[in-house]
Amino acid sequence: MKPLKKRLILLICAVISGIICGILSLYGQSLSKPLYSQKGAERWSQDGDYAQISVFLSDKSSLSEYEIAGIQSAINEKLTSDSLKAPSKDARLWYDAWSADIGQMKLSGTCSEIVTAQVTAVGGDFFAVHPFHLKCGSYFSPADLMKDRVIIDTNLAWKAFGSSDVDGMEIAIGGQKFTICGVIEPEKNNASKISYGEKPRMYISTDLAKKLNSGVATAPSSTGATGSQNNGIAFTCYEAILPNPVRNFAKERMTTAINERENTIILENTGRTSLSHRWENLKKLHSMLISTDGIIYPHWENEARIIDFDLSVLLALEILFLILPVFTFLFFLWKGYRWLEDFIDAKKEAYKRRYRSEIEQF
């Protein structure tokens, strides 16, 4: 095969490989778009000076409301000592949220069927951190005077009412009726389908969870007591949107406030889909397949971890398909350099011959 034909085939293969690499890159970008729960810092400030920090705890190291108040106080004191203040008196410098899966409960709506749903108790600005897609209605907030409103997903709405347009209707829990203020719709991407599943879900406030406290896990107190002595929910997820003027500033403040609690994972979610984060995950890809920390992550974190894994694998494929275009570019660059070098040498030689010819004629 002639050298020119070989080079043409090499160039075509390199172009095809580069196109595949570009398609994989675009697909990776589309995978990261649904991660709204990981982009609280970007929604709060677009200047890149905030970070979202997530704390995941085991049942043994779970937080009570009293301990969360202590964490909030510790963070406020640290931010004040760092001379960080809100831009105005009525503005907020940071916000947080906490949650706990409190098990399954039997619910009933207008349909005769009794539905078993997974119930999550939430506090703080949970729906600001997790802006689930609302099918109808609205979120409840800490400022609500009435604490008996709940949010359900479309899976529960269809099973309990035969419709998803049920905001304002009542749902019964253990004989008590509560108002549905909103219906959320799960994400339709593959990672969400795996992590969220088809199990009906309901979100309730911490105050309402206390009313339904029978059979609900309580957070251990400092002396190891539970139940009536502590009288609170065992929160296993705490999240905050904090100022991050320099790298790792927010994570370090949270780590200090948590105070070396055992069986705890502290993550900075900001930039989770960035190239540097994907590269770090690729280097420890095998460890992403197993969990040895004894922590059961909520569905939004499991969704993010699935996408973390997919993006890491995609990065490996992108690198693989990028090798040929880079090699081809360097090859033709070297060939071009050699051609230029030969061209210059030929010009020099022609000039020398001409110069010698003119000397001989003289």
Secondary structure, DSSP 8 states (H G I E B T S, - for coil): --HHHHHHHHHHHHHHHHHHHHHHHHHHHHHHTT-GGG-HHHHH-TTS-EEEEEEEE-GGG-B-HHHHHHHHHHHHHHHHHTT---SSTTS-S-EEEEEEEEEEEEEE-SSS-EEEEEEEEEEESHHHHS--EEEEE----TT-S---EEEEEHHHHHHHHS-S--TT-EEEETTEEEEEEEEEE---SHHHHHHH-S--EEEEEHHHHHHT-TT--B---TTS--GGGT-SB-B-EEEEEEE-SSTTHHHHHHHHHHTS-SSEEEEE-TTTTSHHHHHHHHHTGGGGG---S-----HHHHHHHHHHHHHHHHHHHHHHHHHHHHHHHHHHHHHHHHHHHHHHHHHHHHHHHHHHHHHHH-
